[in-house]
Amino acid sequence: MKHVFFTHDQIQERPNKRYAAPDPFQIHYHFRPARPANLVVTRDPVTRELNVSAGTLGPLTWHPYTMCLHINRSGSPHTYANLTIGGHCVIALPGRDIVKETWYTALQLPRGVNELEVAGLTECPSNLIDIPGISECPVNFECIVEFKQDYYSHAIVFCRVLGASIHEKVLSMSREEVVNWYPTYEVDDVCNEFGGSVERLGVMGDLLECPRFPQATKSCWSGKFDKWMEQLADEKYITVETKNIINGLLPKYYDLLEKAPESNEYQALKAFYTQLSKSIIALDWPTVEELSARWK
Ligand SMILES: Cc1cc2nc3c(=O)[nH]c(=O)nc-3n(C[C@H](O)[C@H](O)[C@H](O)COP(=O)(O)O)c2cc1C
């Protein structure tokens, strides 16, 4: 498959000189994968007025549950000012039924104007913090801001989830119905007749199954390799002897990786583990046995 390379600066070009297209976002779009949309509710420390702003978020850690906002310092001045370390915010997940409202919260309204009211959205009380959530959003995370750092044009803001509320009806919906409703994703921009960028949101479509045991550990990708081999032996996909060979070679492999990665012995072991992994994923058990037997 032929790949076309773009330098960092070429990625940013709109329109792109290499592949000029009527839509100036034609190339740019490919390099900005869809990102989950959110509405962040903050309170102005001076006017005490609520501020709501559309944004996109990234997960950080699960235990504790933290996520990252990236706030444009000049484009989102109110959210930037309101998010302070130790302060609170609500991160709400909007669905496809409030795309317009989501977008209205992105308008650069004068400080002190509550976008929630302008967009026709309604507050719902939070349980742990004095900043409300948004009734129309199926999920509202009540958060504390733990980290804020200016980073190029943006501030990266790490928020820890204190608790979350969810529309009760979501709990009995099928996963397919849910992902077709929310979360929405900021997917692309198209150019309007004035040269302005018109954002578009999307939702997920199909849910695509990923491999399971025996092509992964019983706990899926997070399980360690040696445990996977044990599980394969427990379930009789491979013999105990084969499992012992595979796991028995691991300390030597890691030692050589550190001390003599150029050695023939390391290269041979690396080829073994590569072939072995490919054979396991292909469910080719005779080859797994045969490859391992060579290391008896
Ligand atoms: C779907 C969507 C996603 C957005 N994502 C971000 C974002 O991640 N960071 C950001 O600073 N602005 C983002 N914006 C733009 C802000 O919502 C916009 O700048 C807003 O006016 C900021 O308001 P504020 O000054 O009240 O904070 C997004 C807008 C939309 C419609």
The ligand as an SDF file (V2000), in Angstrom:
LIG
                    3D

 31 33  0  0  0  0  0  0  0  0999 V2000
  -17.5490   20.4240   18.8970 C   0  0  0  0  0  0  0  0  0  0  0  0
  -16.6630   21.5220   19.4100 C   0  0  0  0  0  0  0  0  0  0  0  0
  -15.4950   21.1780   20.0430 C   0  0  0  0  0  0  0  0  0  0  0  0
  -14.6510   22.1670   20.5320 C   0  0  0  0  0  0  0  0  0  0  0  0
  -13.5110   21.8030   21.1790 N   0  0  0  0  0  0  0  0  0  0  0  0
  -12.7390   22.7340   21.7740 C   0  0  0  0  0  0  0  0  0  0  0  0
  -11.6320   22.3580   22.5520 C   0  0  0  0  0  0  0  0  0  0  0  0
  -11.3170   21.1760   22.7280 O   0  0  0  0  0  0  0  0  0  0  0  0
  -10.9030   23.3360   23.1490 N   0  0  0  0  0  0  0  0  0  0  0  0
  -11.2260   24.6450   23.0080 C   0  0  0  0  0  0  0  0  0  0  0  0
  -10.5510   25.4970   23.5800 O   0  0  0  0  0  0  0  0  0  0  0  0
  -12.2700   25.0370   22.2600 N   0  0  0  0  0  0  0  0  0  0  0  0
  -13.0590   24.1160   21.6480 C   0  0  0  0  0  0  0  0  0  0  0  0
  -14.1400   24.5030   20.9220 N   0  0  0  0  0  0  0  0  0  0  0  0
  -14.4300   25.9280   20.7840 C   0  0  0  0  0  0  0  0  0  0  0  0
  -15.0110   26.5380   22.0690 C   0  0  0  0  0  0  0  0  0  0  0  0
  -16.2350   25.9310   22.3850 O   0  0  0  0  0  0  0  0  0  0  0  0
  -15.2120   28.0290   21.8480 C   0  0  0  0  0  0  0  0  0  0  0  0
  -13.9380   28.6330   21.6660 O   0  0  0  0  0  0  0  0  0  0  0  0
  -15.9630   28.7410   22.9640 C   0  0  0  0  0  0  0  0  0  0  0  0
  -16.3810   30.0050   22.4990 O   0  0  0  0  0  0  0  0  0  0  0  0
  -15.1730   28.9470   24.2220 C   0  0  0  0  0  0  0  0  0  0  0  0
  -15.9600   29.7070   25.0920 O   0  0  0  0  0  0  0  0  0  0  0  0
  -15.4370   30.4250   26.4080 P   0  0  0  0  0  0  0  0  0  0  0  0
  -14.5980   31.6000   26.0160 O   0  0  0  0  0  0  0  0  0  0  0  0
  -16.7090   30.8110   27.0760 O   0  0  0  0  0  0  0  0  0  0  0  0
  -14.6590   29.4300   27.1690 O   0  0  0  0  0  0  0  0  0  0  0  0
  -14.9950   23.5350   20.3780 C   0  0  0  0  0  0  0  0  0  0  0  0
  -16.1790   23.8750   19.7290 C   0  0  0  0  0  0  0  0  0  0  0  0
  -17.0010   22.8750   19.2290 C   0  0  0  0  0  0  0  0  0  0  0  0
  -18.2690   23.2510   18.5250 C   0  0  0  0  0  0  0  0  0  0  0  0
  1  2  1  0
  2  3  1  0
  2 30  2  0
  3  4  2  0
  4  5  1  0
  4 28  1  0
  5  6  2  0
  6  7  1  0
  6 13  1  0
  7  8  2  0
  7  9  1  0
  9 10  1  0
 10 11  2  0
 10 12  1  0
 12 13  2  0
 13 14  1  0
 14 15  1  0
 14 28  1  0
 15 16  1  0
 16 17  1  0
 16 18  1  0
 18 19  1  0
 18 20  1  0
 20 21  1  0
 20 22  1  0
 22 23  1  0
 23 24  1  0
 24 25  2  0
 24 26  1  0
 24 27  1  0
 28 29  2  0
 29 30  1  0
 30 31  1  0
M  END
$$$$
